[in-house]
Amino acid sequence: MSPPPLRLRRSPSRGRRQRPGRASSAAAAGFGLVLPAADYTLPITGDRALARGWLWLALAALIGSGLFSVLLVLARTPGINTWLPAGDFFRTALVVHVDLSVLVWFVSIAAVLWTLNGRAARSPAAAVCGPLALALCALGTAMMAGAPFLPGAGAPVMANYIPLLDGALFRAGLVVFGAGALVLTLLTMASAPKVGAAALGDSALRFGLNASAVAAAVALLAFAASLALTPRDLPDKAYYELLFWGGGHALQFVWTLLMLVGWLVLTQACGARVPLPPRVVLLLFALALASVFVTPVAYLAHDISSVEHRNLHTWAMRFGGGVAILPPALAVLVAVASTRMLSPTQRPLRAALLASMLLFAAGGLIGLTIGGANVKIPAHYHGCIVGVTLALMGLVFHLLPRLGYAAPQGRLAVMQPWLYGVGQLLHITGLVWSGGYGVQRKVAGAEQVLRSSGEVAGMALMGLGGLLAIAGGLLFVIVVLKAMRRPD
């Protein structure tokens, strides 16, 4: 049944009591707008045991990423960095940190959501493919994380989206992880539930999750096309930059769609009503998905090494991602503004939601100020990526009870998103500050060439924020592990 249409009525009287956290924001503001009763509760129909396995891999990736991020922050912090080797040490730590915190963490949480959203395995092949995908991704992660500590690790190559160590073990680990991601994506698409004809909240969420899996398939096809088309006689940096550029841009649609699903689910879980009909949500998800298909057009219409090929990917990401994000963001803000008297288990969810939106907005605004290859670029990237990460952290909090664990609650659980988010906000503020002085990206130690007190202060703020963010990431792991020790 379709949701009822919007209609106007007189605002409730000021003395009339409303259910805590359930009132429509518009009515609470006195606008008299009656909203469709859309329910954006995440449907769960898949294999919970397999989803728990993916969650453990996600936590392991965060722990490993946190260890390497400590080295990164110290290597860039004035005074402390003189005690550490620079150059390849910093870049090697940066490679593993990025791949664990972005690639492995995001793919693992996507796998949790796709697994819970899918149909239970109905064939022996499907029953084998789920654990196989997890095993391959876990093995590939271990190979990539262990490569820096073994002989022949290879030189770090700072390619965008997927940096790597150009050694046999790391490359093999990346291939094994990619094979696991391929099996996961194919299984997800094969077991994806039907959305249905009715425009309901859960149908919109299913469409968003299914669309993110399609975007992942497009990204994998783009990586394969780049591997076939990129000239191998290019220098390593140029070769890997072209190899990962198209697929890396397509992956951003996967993360964006998952973040939007997360925002809607967390808003509903906080007891608020999202003032956005499911039909509109479906349309926005479809717009983001349609933009993903600019990726194959870029490969068919332009040479892979051309400026036009590169710019077409960037344009699609800015247009499709930007247009699809703004309406849900505004609707969620209006809805969350009405929440009152939250339960102890809802407070961490709202903290993660608000911190996610703050960081993503900050990253987007910083992107408008970029000019030149300085540290404003990682500031923009960190803001947006951390916005996605916080949304996924909130989803983990929300899903723990549905996976058989306890619900995170208490001051530490509420503080964690803010500690992580504020730390990252200080981190990117320091980078923007230093970027205004022209401090270059992907360098550390003496290579930063910090000449003025302003440059030193900016990078010191970056270091302080980075350490707070590391503490916030560690606290997330502690809160989640504590909840996992107490069955619900």
N, C-alpha and C positions, 0 to 999 in steps of 0.2 A: 504493500500500500504506500502510495506517495505521501510525503509529509504534508501537513496542512499549509496553505499559503500564508504569507505575511498578512497581518491585518492590524489595524490600529484600534486601541481601546483606551479608555480613561485610565490614568495612572492610579495605582492603589493608594489608599490613604496613608498618610505618614505614620499613623499609629498602628497600622496593620502589621503583624509580625509575619515574617517569611522564613521558610526553612533555611538554616544556615548553609551557605555555600551552594545553594541550588537556585537562587533567584537569578533571573536573566539580568544581565548587566544593563541593558537598555531600560528595563522596567525600574531597576534600582536607581537609575539616573533620572527617572521621571519622564522618559521619552514616550512611554506608553506603547512600546513596540512589542508585540507578541511574536516570539521566535519559533521556528519549527522545532519540534521535540526530537532533534537528531541525537542519537546515542553513539558517541565515538568511543565505544569500548572495544578493545582489541580482541578479536575472536581467536580462540585457541582450539585447534582441531588436530594438531600434528603430534609428533613423537617428542614427549617431554624429556625422556631419558637422553636422547640424542642432543636436544637443545641444551641440556645441562653440560654435556661434553664440550659443546662449542663455547659455552660460558666460561668453563675452566681455561680453555685456550685463550680467550679474550683477556682474562685476568692475568695469565702468565705473560702475555704480550705487554700488558701495562706495567707489570713489575719489571720486566727486562728493559722496557723503554725508560722507566723512571731511573734505573741505575745508570743508563747511558746519558740521560738528561742532566744528571748531577755533574758529570764530566763536562758536558757542553756549557752549562752555566758558569762553572768555575773557570773554564778556559776563556770565557769572554769577560769575566769580572775583573776590573782593574785592581792591581795589587796581588790578587790571588793567582792570576794567570801567569805571573812570572815564574811560579814554581812548577808549572806544568809544561810539557812539550806542546808546541803549536803545530801548524801545518797539517800533516797527514793524521796526527793523533786526533785533532779536533774534527777533521772531515770524516774519519773512520767512525768516530762516535756519532756524528751527525747522521751518517748513512743508516746505521743500525737503529738509532732512535726514531728516525722518520719512518722507516719501513715497519717497525714494530708498532709505533703509536698511531700510524695512519693506515697502512695497508693491512696488517694482521688484525689489529683491534677492530677496524671497521668491517672487514670481511667476516670476522668471527661473530660480531653482534648482528650483522646482516643475516648470517646463517641461523642464529638463534631465532630471529623474527620470521625468516622464511620457513624454518622447520616447524615452528608453532602454527604458522598460518596454513601450512600445506595439509594435504590429506595423508592419513596414515598409510604406510607402505602396504600395497596390495599385491605385490609380486616379489618373488625371490630376488630379482635383479634390483628392484628399488630398495629392498631390505639390506642389500649388500652395498649399494652406492652411497647411502648416507654415512655409515661408519668409514667407508673407504675415503670419502672426501675429507672427513675430519682427520683421519690418519695421515693422509698426504699433506694436508695443511700443517698439521702439528710437526711432521718430519721436516718439511721445508722451513718452518720457523726455526726449529732447533739448528738446522744447518746454517741459516743466515746469521743467527745470534752467536753461534760458536765460531764462525769463520774468522773474525778478527784475532782470535787467540791462538790460531794454528798457523804453522808456516805456509807461505804462499797465499796469504789472505788476498793479495791484489791491491792495486792502487784505488783509492776512492774516486768515484766519478760522480760529480754533483749534478746529475741530470734532474730536471724538474719532474715531479710526481713520484717517480720511483728511482731514487739514487741507488747506487750499488757499488760493491767492491768488485773490481774486475779480476777476480780470481776464480779458479775452477769450482771450489766448494760453494762460494756464495752464489755464483751463477746457477749451479746445479740446484741449490736450495730454492732459488727464485723460480726455477722451472718446475720443481716438484710442488711448490706452493701454488703456482699457476695451474698445474694439472688438477690439484685438489679443488681450486676455485671453479675450474671448468666443470668437473663432475658435480659440484654443488649447484652451479647455475642450471645445468641441464636437468638435474633432479628436481630443482625448485620449479622450473617451468613445466616439467612433466606432471608434477603433483599439485600444481596451483589450483585452488578451488575456484569454481565459477563465481563471478561477481553477482550475477542475477540482474533481472530487469528492474527491480524496485530500487529507487534512489534512497537508500538508507545509510546511516552512519557507518555501520560495520562493512557494508558493501564498498563505500568509498575508501575505507582503510585497506580492504583487501585489494582493491584496484591499485592503490598506492604501492603496496608491497609487491604485487605482481609486476607493476610498471618498473619498479627498481630492479627486479630480476631481469626484465627485458633490457634495461639500460646496461646491466652488467654483461649480458650476452653481447650487446653491441660493442662494449669496451673490449671484450676478449677478441672479437672479430677484428677490431681496429689494431690491437697488438699483433695479431697474426698477419694482417695486411702490411703493417709497418715492417715486420720482420722479413717479409718477402720483397718489399719494395725499396727499403733503405739501402743505399750503396755501402758495401762493407769497407771500402777503401777510405772512408772518412776518418778523421781523428776520433778517438774514443768519445770525447765529450760531445761532439756534433752527432756522432752515430747514435748514442744512447738518448740524446735529446730528441732526435727525430723518432726513434723507436718507441718512446713512451709518451710523446706529445698527444697524439690523437686519442689513444686509449685512456690516457690520464685525464683528459678533458671529459670523456664520456663517464668516467668513474665519478666525477663530481656530481653528475645528475643522480647517480645511485645514492650518494651520501645525502644530497639535498632532499630527495624524496623520503628517505628514512627519517631525516630530521623533521620534516613536515608531519609525517605520520606520528612521530614522537610528540610533537607539540600538541596535536589534537588529542592524543591518548592521555597525556599528562594533564591537560586542561580538564578533560572529562573526569579523570581520576581524582582531581582536586574538588570535585563537586560542582564545577561551573558548567554553564551551557554555552557552547560555542555559537555565536550569532552568525553562522555561515551554513546555509543549506547544503546537504550532501551533493546535490546536483552541481553546485558551484565548486565544491571541493573536487568532484570528479573531473570537471572541466579544467581546473588548474593543474591537477595531476596529468591529465591528458596533454595539456600544453607543454609541460615539462618533458613528457615522454616524446612528444612530436619533435621537440628541439633536439633530442638525442639523435634522431635520424638525419640531422645535418652532417653527422660524422661520416657515414658512407658517401654522402654527396661530396664531401671534401676530398675523399680519396678518388672518386670517379671523375671529378671535374678539374682537379689541379694536381700537378706533380707534387710528390710528398715533400720535396725540399723547397718548394716555392713559398713565398711570403703569403700568397693568397690562401694556400692550404692551411698555413698556421693561423692566419687571421680569421678564417671561417670557423674554426673550432672555438676561438676566443669569443667571437660574436655570438655564436649559438649559446654558449654558457652564460654570457651576460644577459642576453635577451630572455631565453627560456627560464633560467634560474631566477632572474630578477622579477619578471612578471608573475611567476608562480608563487613567489615567497611573500610578496607584500600583502595581499588580501588576507591570507591565513594569519600572518603576524599581527595585523591590526585587529582581526577578530579575536585572536587569543588574548591580546592585551586587554580588550574591552571585557572579555569574559572573566579573566583572572582578577580584574579590578573589583569585581563583585564578591569575591570569596571572603568569607568571614568564618571565624570559629572552626578552623580546620582541626581534624583529628591528628593525633601524634604521628600516624603513618602517612598523612597527606602533606604535612609540612615539608619533609625532604623533597617531595615531588614538586611542590611549588617553587622551592628554592632552586632546584635543578632547571626547571622551566624558565624562570626569570633570568637566571645567570646565563643560560644558553642564548636567550634572545638578546641580552645585553652584549655578549661577546660577538655574536654574529653580526649585530648592527655595527659595533665598533669596527670589526674587520671590513665590512662593506664601505663604511665612511672613509677609512684609511685608504682603501683602494682608489678612491677618487683623488687622492693627493699624491699618488706615486708619480715620480719623474726621475728616470735614471735607475741604474742598478745599484741601489743602496739598501740599507736595512729596513726601509719602509715596506719593501716587498715581503720579507718574512713576517713583518708586523701584520700586514693585511692577511696573509695566508694563515698565520697563527690565530688571529681573531675568528675567521670563518671556520677553520677546522675545529678550534676549541668549542665554538658554538655548537657544532655537530656533536662533538664528544660529550658535552654536558647534557644534551638531549638524550643521547644514548645511555649515559650514566643514570639519568632519571628513569628511563625505560627499564634498566636493570633493577633499580629499586622497586619499580612497580611490578615487575614480573617475578621477582623472587618468591612471593607467596604462591603464585600460580605454578611455580616449578617445584613446590614442596618444601620451601624454606620459610623462615620467618620474615616479616616485613621490617625493614630498617626503620628505626625511630629513635628519638632522643636528640640531645643537643649536638652530638658529633655528626649524626646523619644530616641534620639541618645545616650545620656549619660547613660540611664538606664541599657542597657545590659553590658556596660563597668564597671559601678559602681558595679553591682551585680557580674560580672565575676571577676574583679580585687579583690574585697573584698573576694570572695571565694578562689581566687588564694593565697592571703595572708593567709587566714584561713588554707588552706591545707598545705601551706609552713611551717607555725608555727607548725602544727601537725607533719609533717615529721621531722622537726628540733627536736622537743621534743621526737618523737619516736626513734630518734638516741640515746637518753639518756635512753630509756626504759620506758618512762612515759606510764602508762597503759591506755587502752581504757575504756569507759563507767564508768569513775569515775570523781569526782569533789571535789573542796574544799581541805580539809586536806588529803583526800584519795589519791590525786595525788602524794603526797610525793615529792614535788619539792625541791631538795637538792642544786643544783648548780645554779649559775647565768644564765648559758646557758639554763637550763630547764625553769627557770622563763621567760627569754627573749622569748623563743620559744612559750610558752603558752600566753604571752602577745601579741605577733604578731598574734597568733590565735584569741585572743579576739578582736584586732583591725580589722582584716579582717572580722571576724564574724559580727561586728557592721556595717561595710561598706556594707556587703552583705545584712544585714537586711534592711538597708536604700535603697539598690537597689531593694529589693523585694517590699518594701512599695512604691517606686517610680513607679514600674511596675503597681501596683494596681491603683495608682493615674492617670498615663497616660492612662490606659485602661478605667477607669471610666470617665475621661474627654472626651475621644473619644466617649464613649457610650452616653454621654449627648448631643452630637451634631449629629443628624441624617444626614446620607450622602445624 
